[in-house]
Amino acid sequence: MTDSPTGSATADVSEAPSAMDDPAYRAAVVDLLGAIAYGEISAFERLAEDAKLAPGLEDKVALATLAAGQLDQVAALRTRLEELGADPFEAMTPFRKPIEDFHRHTAPADWWEGLVKAYVGDGIAHDFYREVAAFLDPETRDLVIATLGDTGHADFVVERLRAAFEVDRQLSGRLALWGRRLMGEALTQAQRVAAERDALAALIAGGVDRPGLDLVAIGRMFARMTERHAARMTTLGLAH
């Protein structure tokens, strides 16, 4: 097609290599999207359960509405996984046990602990996925960032907790300890998932043609996550 500028340009675009042509990269993307999708489903289940503990009808309806919003996030991820030729349910399955293990180890004792967990726990997970998203192709990165956007839950939690602290000063001390425990459990879980899934580990480590993180950079990544956790605790009015 050298005699046609238009035809030449078309050929160049169609023949341009794609990140998805790399089987290892594609496997990493499928893993990541599967993990995020199951995390959103888990968030839906927890918010629905937390709604049962709500002290009033207004809070119950508000939390149930936020729970429904989590399923909207899953739809886009499922569509993208299918576009990549992956079975969304198979992609999510490896992450079911580790995510449910985390929730079993951090079961809230009451309504207030549930609110903090939803805000802090989900925030830490989202921070981790955003860090990994930096190593993705633009289309996948944009999808991940959009999926992790706040659906209004943060404002709901902050408003309810700050009002509660005005009434019960001791509540903030108890929840500050709870927040620190959540941070430790969440970081441990993120490190375990990254280490146990070869494709994700390879994505983070990088390769000859892709940037990655060495051990020092990985340490800085988790330090940034810790700083963001501290900022959330401050927003809630909790000592950290």
C-alpha positions in Angstrom: 0.0 0.0 0.0 2.9 2.3 -0.5 1.1 4.1 -3.4 -1.7 5.2 -1.1 -1.0 7.4 1.9 -4.4 6.6 3.3 -4.0 2.9 2.8 -0.5 3.0 4.3 -1.7 4.8 7.5 -4.5 2.2 7.8 -2.1 -0.6 7.5 0.2 0.8 10.1 -2.6 1.2 12.6 -4.0 -2.3 12.0 -0.5 -3.9 12.3 0.6 -1.9 15.3 1.4 -4.2 18.2 -0.9 -4.2 21.1 0.0 -4.8 24.8 -2.7 -7.5 24.7 -0.7 -9.4 22.2 1.6 -10.4 25.0 0.1 -13.4 26.7 1.7 -12.6 30.1 0.4 -9.1 30.1 -3.0 -10.2 29.1 -3.1 -12.7 31.9 -2.1 -10.0 34.3 -4.9 -7.8 33.2 -7.4 -10.6 33.5 -6.1 -11.3 37.0 -6.4 -7.6 38.0 -9.8 -7.1 36.6 -11.0 -10.3 38.2 -9.7 -9.3 41.6 -11.3 -5.8 41.4 -14.6 -7.3 40.2 -14.8 -9.8 43.0 -13.8 -7.0 45.4 -16.8 -5.0 44.2 -19.2 -7.9 44.6 -17.9 -8.4 48.1 -18.4 -4.7 48.8 -22.0 -5.1 47.7 -22.6 -8.0 50.0 -21.0 -6.2 53.0 -22.9 -3.0 52.5 -26.2 -5.0 52.2 -25.3 -6.7 55.5 -24.4 -3.4 57.1 -27.7 -2.0 56.1 -29.3 -4.5 58.5 -27.4 -3.0 61.4 -28.4 0.6 60.5 -29.9 2.5 63.5 -32.6 4.1 61.4 -34.6 3.6 58.2 -32.9 6.6 56.5 -29.5 5.0 57.0 -30.7 1.6 56.0 -32.0 2.9 52.6 -28.9 5.0 52.1 -26.6 2.1 52.5 -28.7 -0.3 50.4 -28.6 2.3 47.6 -24.8 2.5 47.9 -24.7 -1.3 47.8 -26.6 -1.4 44.5 -24.1 1.1 43.0 -21.3 -1.5 43.5 -22.9 -3.9 41.1 -22.9 -1.2 38.4 -19.1 -1.1 38.7 -18.9 -4.9 38.2 -20.8 -4.7 34.9 -18.1 -2.7 33.1 -15.4 -5.0 34.4 -17.3 -8.1 33.3 -17.8 -6.6 29.8 -14.0 -5.9 29.5 -13.1 -9.4 30.6 -15.4 -10.9 28.0 -13.9 -8.6 25.3 -10.5 -10.1 26.3 -11.9 -13.6 25.7 -11.9 -14.4 29.4 -14.7 -16.0 31.5 -15.4 -13.3 34.1 -16.4 -15.9 36.7 -13.2 -17.9 36.2 -11.2 -14.6 36.4 -12.8 -13.8 39.8 -12.6 -17.3 41.3 -8.9 -17.2 42.5 -9.7 -14.1 44.5 -12.7 -15.3 46.3 -10.9 -17.1 49.2 -8.3 -14.4 50.0 -10.9 -11.6 49.9 -13.4 -13.6 52.0 -10.5 -14.5 54.4 -9.9 -10.8 54.9 -13.5 -10.2 55.7 -13.7 -13.1 58.1 -10.7 -11.8 60.0 -12.1 -8.3 60.2 -15.8 -8.9 60.9 -17.2 -5.7 62.5 -18.7 -5.9 65.9 -21.3 -3.2 65.3 -22.6 -0.5 62.9 -19.8 1.9 63.6 -17.0 -0.6 62.9 -18.8 -1.6 59.7 -18.8 2.0 58.5 -15.1 2.4 59.2 -14.3 -0.9 57.6 -16.2 0.0 54.4 -14.5 3.4 54.2 -11.0 2.4 55.3 -10.8 -1.2 54.0 -12.2 -0.4 50.5 -9.9 2.7 50.4 -6.8 0.6 51.0 -7.8 -1.9 48.4 -8.5 0.8 45.9 -5.2 2.5 46.6 -3.4 -0.8 45.8 -5.3 -1.3 42.5 -4.6 2.3 41.5 -0.9 1.8 42.1 -0.9 -1.3 39.9 -3.0 0.6 37.2 0.0 2.8 36.6 1.6 -0.1 34.7 -1.4 -0.8 32.5 -2.2 0.2 28.9 -4.3 3.5 28.8 -7.6 1.8 28.0 -7.4 -0.7 30.9 -6.0 2.0 33.2 -8.9 4.3 32.5 -11.4 1.5 33.2 -9.7 0.6 36.5 -9.7 4.2 37.7 -13.3 4.8 36.7 -14.4 1.6 38.4 -12.7 2.6 41.6 -14.4 6.0 41.7 -16.3 6.9 44.9 -20.0 6.3 44.6 -20.9 8.6 47.5 -20.0 6.1 50.3 -17.2 8.2 51.7 -19.3 11.3 52.3 -22.0 9.1 54.0 -19.5 7.5 56.4 -17.7 10.7 57.3 -21.0 12.5 58.0 -22.3 9.7 60.2 -19.1 9.1 62.2 -18.4 12.8 62.8 -21.9 13.2 64.2 -21.5 10.2 66.4 -18.2 11.4 67.8 -19.9 14.6 69.0 -22.2 12.4 71.1 -19.8 9.7 72.2 -16.2 10.9 72.6 -15.0 7.4 73.6 -16.2 5.9 70.3 -13.4 7.6 68.3 -10.7 6.0 70.4 -12.1 2.5 69.9 -12.6 3.1 66.2 -9.0 4.5 65.8 -7.7 1.1 67.1 -10.0 -0.7 64.7 -8.7 1.4 61.8 -5.1 0.4 62.6 -6.1 -3.2 62.7 -7.8 -2.9 59.3 -4.7 -1.3 57.8 -2.5 -4.1 58.9 -4.8 -6.8 57.7 -5.4 -5.1 54.3 -1.7 -4.6 53.6 -0.9 -8.2 54.5 -3.7 -9.3 52.1 -2.5 -7.1 49.3 1.0 -8.4 49.6 -0.2 -12.0 49.7 -2.3 -11.6 46.5 0.5 -9.9 44.6 3.0 -12.6 45.6 0.7 -15.6 45.0 -0.5 -14.5 41.5 2.4 -14.9 39.1 0.8 -12.7 36.5 0.2 -9.8 38.8 3.7 -10.2 40.3 5.2 -10.1 36.9 3.2 -7.0 36.0 4.4 -5.1 39.1 8.0 -6.3 38.6 8.0 -5.2 34.9 10.0 -6.6 32.1 12.4 -5.8 29.3 9.8 -3.7 27.5 7.7 -2.5 30.4 8.6 -0.5 33.5 8.2 -2.1 36.9 9.1 -1.8 40.6 12.1 -3.0 42.4 12.0 -3.9 46.1 12.7 -0.3 47.1 10.0 1.1 44.9 7.5 -1.5 46.2 8.4 -0.4 49.7 7.6 3.2 48.7 4.3 2.1 47.2 3.2 0.6 50.4 4.4 3.7 52.3 2.2 5.8 50.0 -0.7 3.5 50.8 0.0 4.0 54.5 0.0 7.7 54.1 -3.3 7.7 52.3 -4.8 5.6 55.1 -3.6 8.1 57.7 -5.3 10.9 55.7 -8.6 9.0 55.7 -8.4 8.4 59.4 -7.8 12.2 59.8 -10.8 12.9 57.6 -12.9 10.7 59.9 -11.6 12.6 62.9 -9.7 9.5 64.2 -6.2 9.5 65.7 -3.7 7.5 63.7 
